[in-house]
Amino acid sequence: MVIKQHYSPIVAGSISGEEIIFKRGVGSLLEEIRQSILQTELIISPRKTKKKGKDATGNPKLAEAMNNALGASLKSLGWNPRKAPGSTKKQAEVDWYKSILSSLSYGPTEIGLGLEIQFGNNFQFNEDLKRLSEAILEQTIVAGVCIVPSDDLAKYKADRGASFSDSRSKMDRFLALFHGTGAAIIFGFLLIGVHPDGFTNSEDGKFMLKAPIFDTKFGIKKGPIEYQEFGTIT
């Protein structure tokens, strides 16, 4: 996949959420996220989303397959879901979380990143931000990363699906609430909009998706895995 759109709002003076990630020493975790995206191959059908009618999805089950594909790559790198502070329900989990030992002489001994992947319903994005914010307040993570479809990719998915511009607007409004109240902690976020590597010559709605599985012990890629059950195009 391609990282087509990228946004990290300024949250502290002139520092963005992405800069916080590198200043706090967890840039290597962000690089793992990026490699999981960039080394995943996605080719989709050029059949665009219909606005009305029963067949409302250009590429059926695409969102589910993308979630599974990125999840498999991240899990092979040691990422796992993590429940939000005080929660008991699975729905309150941050999608993916990983920590490393802190090299700083102050603060927690371990620092990490939280990641939310939202390829489905755009109304869920506010909840994604909330879960990440709770983890930042707990000092479990230093910042939150969100992956959504690019504006162009959103045209080939289900109606009301998440898109980069809509998610960016929600993120700005979410942060404005805290800026306006003079909050002591402003949450650092990075928003990534992903796009397929290309398109097929067929408008049958099928797609091809290959995700890398990494071997962290030897630092090599073992994959890819193929999600053939969702309709691999040859």
C-alpha positions as CSV (number, residue, x, y, z in Angstrom):
1,M,0.0,0.0,0.0
2,V,1.0,3.6,-0.4
3,I,0.9,6.3,2.2
4,K,-0.9,8.9,0.2
5,Q,-2.0,11.4,2.9
6,H,-0.4,12.4,6.2
7,Y,-1.3,14.8,8.9
8,S,0.1,15.5,12.4
9,P,-1.4,18.6,14.0
10,I,0.7,21.0,16.1
11,V,0.0,20.2,19.8
12,A,2.7,21.9,21.9
13,G,4.0,25.3,20.8
14,S,5.5,24.4,17.4
15,I,5.8,20.6,17.9
16,S,3.6,18.1,16.1
17,G,2.4,14.7,17.4
18,E,4.9,13.0,15.0
19,E,7.8,15.1,16.4
20,I,6.8,14.0,19.9
21,I,7.1,10.4,18.8
22,F,10.7,10.9,17.8
23,K,11.6,13.2,20.7
24,R,10.4,10.6,23.1
25,G,12.5,7.9,21.4
26,V,9.8,5.7,19.9
27,G,10.5,6.5,16.3
28,S,11.4,2.9,15.7
29,L,7.8,1.8,16.5
30,L,6.4,4.3,14.0
31,E,8.8,2.8,11.4
32,E,7.3,-0.6,12.1
33,I,3.9,0.7,11.4
34,R,5.1,2.3,8.1
35,Q,6.8,-0.8,6.9
36,S,3.7,-2.9,7.6
37,I,1.8,-0.5,5.4
38,L,4.4,0.0,2.7
39,Q,5.2,-3.7,2.3
40,T,1.6,-4.7,2.1
41,E,0.5,-5.1,-1.5
42,L,-3.1,-4.1,-2.4
43,I,-4.6,-4.2,-5.9
44,I,-8.3,-3.4,-6.1
45,S,-11.1,-3.3,-8.7
46,P,-11.9,0.1,-10.1
47,R,-15.7,-0.3,-9.4
48,K,-16.6,2.7,-7.2
49,T,-19.0,2.8,-4.3
50,K,-22.6,3.2,-5.2
51,K,-24.5,5.8,-3.2
52,K,-27.8,3.9,-3.2
53,G,-29.1,0.4,-3.6
54,K,-28.3,-3.0,-2.2
55,D,-24.9,-3.3,-3.8
56,A,-23.4,-0.4,-2.0
57,T,-19.8,-1.5,-1.8
58,G,-17.3,-1.2,-4.7
59,N,-15.0,-3.9,-3.3
60,P,-16.9,-6.2,-0.9
61,K,-15.1,-7.2,2.3
62,L,-12.2,-4.9,1.5
63,A,-12.2,-3.1,4.9
64,E,-12.2,-6.4,6.8
65,A,-9.4,-7.8,4.8
66,M,-7.3,-4.7,5.2
67,N,-7.8,-4.8,8.9
68,N,-6.8,-8.5,9.0
69,A,-3.7,-7.9,6.8
70,L,-2.2,-5.0,8.7
71,G,-3.1,-6.8,12.0
72,A,-1.2,-9.9,11.0
73,S,1.9,-7.9,10.1
74,L,1.8,-5.9,13.3
75,K,1.3,-9.0,15.4
76,S,4.3,-10.6,13.9
77,L,6.3,-7.5,15.1
78,G,5.1,-7.9,18.6
79,W,2.1,-5.5,18.6
80,N,-1.0,-6.5,20.6
81,P,-4.4,-5.0,21.6
82,R,-4.5,-3.2,24.9
83,K,-7.5,-2.3,27.1
84,A,-8.0,1.3,27.9
85,P,-7.5,2.3,31.6
86,G,-10.2,1.0,33.9
87,S,-12.1,-0.7,31.1
88,T,-13.4,-4.3,31.2
89,K,-14.9,-4.6,27.7
90,K,-13.1,-5.7,24.6
91,Q,-14.7,-2.8,22.7
92,A,-12.6,-0.4,24.8
93,E,-9.3,-1.8,23.5
94,V,-6.8,0.2,21.6
95,D,-6.4,-1.7,18.4
96,W,-2.6,-2.1,18.6
97,Y,0.0,-1.2,21.2
98,K,3.7,-1.8,21.6
99,S,6.3,-0.5,24.1
100,I,10.1,-0.3,24.4
101,L,12.4,0.4,27.2
102,S,12.8,4.2,27.7
103,S,16.2,5.7,27.2
104,L,15.2,8.8,29.2
105,S,16.2,9.2,32.8
106,Y,12.8,10.5,33.8
107,G,9.2,9.2,33.4
108,P,8.0,5.7,32.9
109,T,10.6,2.9,32.3
110,E,8.7,1.8,29.2
111,I,7.2,4.0,26.6
112,G,5.1,3.1,23.6
113,L,2.7,3.9,20.8
114,G,-1.0,3.2,20.3
115,L,-2.5,2.6,16.9
116,E,-6.1,2.6,15.7
117,I,-7.0,1.3,12.3
118,Q,-10.3,2.5,11.0
119,F,-11.3,1.2,7.5
120,G,-14.9,0.8,8.5
121,N,-17.5,3.2,9.8
122,N,-16.4,6.8,10.0
123,F,-18.6,7.4,13.1
124,Q,-16.2,5.2,15.1
125,F,-13.2,7.5,14.6
126,N,-14.2,9.7,17.6
127,E,-14.1,6.6,19.8
128,D,-10.6,5.8,18.4
129,L,-9.4,9.2,19.5
130,K,-10.9,8.8,22.9
131,R,-9.2,5.4,23.5
132,L,-5.8,6.7,22.4
133,S,-6.3,9.8,24.6
134,E,-7.0,7.7,27.7
135,A,-3.8,5.7,27.1
136,I,-1.8,9.0,26.7
137,L,-3.2,10.2,30.0
138,E,-2.2,6.9,31.6
139,Q,1.3,7.5,30.1
140,T,1.0,4.1,28.5
141,I,1.8,5.7,25.1
142,V,3.4,9.0,24.1
143,A,1.2,9.6,21.1
144,G,-1.5,7.9,19.0
145,V,-1.4,6.9,15.4
146,C,-4.5,6.5,13.2
147,I,-4.6,4.7,9.9
148,V,-7.6,5.4,7.6
149,P,-8.3,5.1,3.9
150,S,-7.2,7.9,1.7
151,D,-9.9,10.1,0.2
152,D,-9.6,8.3,-3.1
153,L,-9.6,4.8,-1.6
154,A,-12.8,5.7,0.3
155,K,-14.6,6.0,-3.0
156,Y,-14.1,2.2,-3.6
157,K,-15.4,1.1,-0.2
158,A,-18.7,1.1,1.7
159,D,-20.9,4.2,2.1
160,R,-20.2,6.1,5.4
161,G,-16.8,4.5,5.5
162,A,-13.9,6.4,7.1
163,S,-11.8,8.8,4.9
164,F,-8.8,10.9,5.5
165,S,-10.4,14.3,5.2
166,D,-13.4,13.4,7.4
167,S,-11.0,11.9,10.0
168,R,-8.8,14.9,9.9
169,S,-11.8,17.2,10.5
170,K,-12.9,15.0,13.5
171,M,-9.3,15.1,14.9
172,D,-9.1,18.9,14.6
173,R,-12.4,19.3,16.4
174,F,-11.4,16.8,19.1
175,L,-8.2,18.7,19.8
176,A,-9.9,22.1,19.7
177,L,-12.0,21.1,22.7
178,F,-8.8,20.7,24.8
179,H,-7.0,23.8,23.4
180,G,-10.1,25.9,24.2
181,T,-10.2,24.8,27.8
182,G,-6.5,25.3,28.4
183,A,-5.9,21.6,29.2
184,A,-2.5,20.8,30.8
185,I,-2.0,17.8,28.5
186,I,-2.6,18.1,24.7
187,F,-2.8,14.8,22.9
188,G,-0.3,14.1,20.1
189,F,-1.7,12.3,17.0
190,L,-0.5,11.2,13.6
191,L,-3.1,10.5,10.9
192,I,-2.1,8.3,7.9
193,G,-4.2,7.9,4.8
194,V,-3.4,4.7,2.8
195,H,-4.0,3.9,-0.8
196,P,-3.8,0.8,-3.0
197,D,-0.8,0.1,-5.1
198,G,-2.9,-0.1,-8.3
199,F,-6.1,-1.2,-10.0
200,T,-7.1,-4.2,-12.0
201,N,-8.7,-4.2,-15.5
202,S,-11.8,-5.8,-14.1
203,E,-14.8,-4.2,-12.4
204,D,-15.9,-7.4,-10.6
205,G,-15.2,-5.9,-7.2
206,K,-12.5,-8.4,-6.3
207,F,-9.1,-7.5,-5.0
208,M,-5.7,-8.9,-4.3
209,L,-4.1,-8.4,-0.9
210,K,-0.7,-9.7,0.4
211,A,0.6,-8.8,3.8
212,P,4.2,-9.3,5.1
213,I,4.9,-11.5,8.1
214,F,8.1,-10.4,9.9
215,D,10.6,-12.5,11.8
216,T,11.8,-10.1,14.5
217,K,14.5,-12.5,15.7
218,F,16.4,-12.4,12.5
219,G,15.1,-9.0,11.2
220,I,13.8,-10.5,8.0
221,K,10.4,-10.7,6.3
222,K,8.9,-14.2,6.1
223,G,5.7,-13.4,4.3
224,P,3.8,-12.5,2.4
225,I,0.5,-14.0,3.5
226,E,-2.4,-13.9,1.0
227,Y,-6.0,-13.2,1.8
228,Q,-7.4,-15.4,-1.0
229,E,-10.7,-16.0,0.8
230,F,-11.7,-12.5,-0.1
231,G,-11.2,-12.9,-3.8
232,T,-7.6,-12.8,-5.1
233,I,-7.3,-11.5,-8.6
234,T,-4.8,-13.2,-10.9
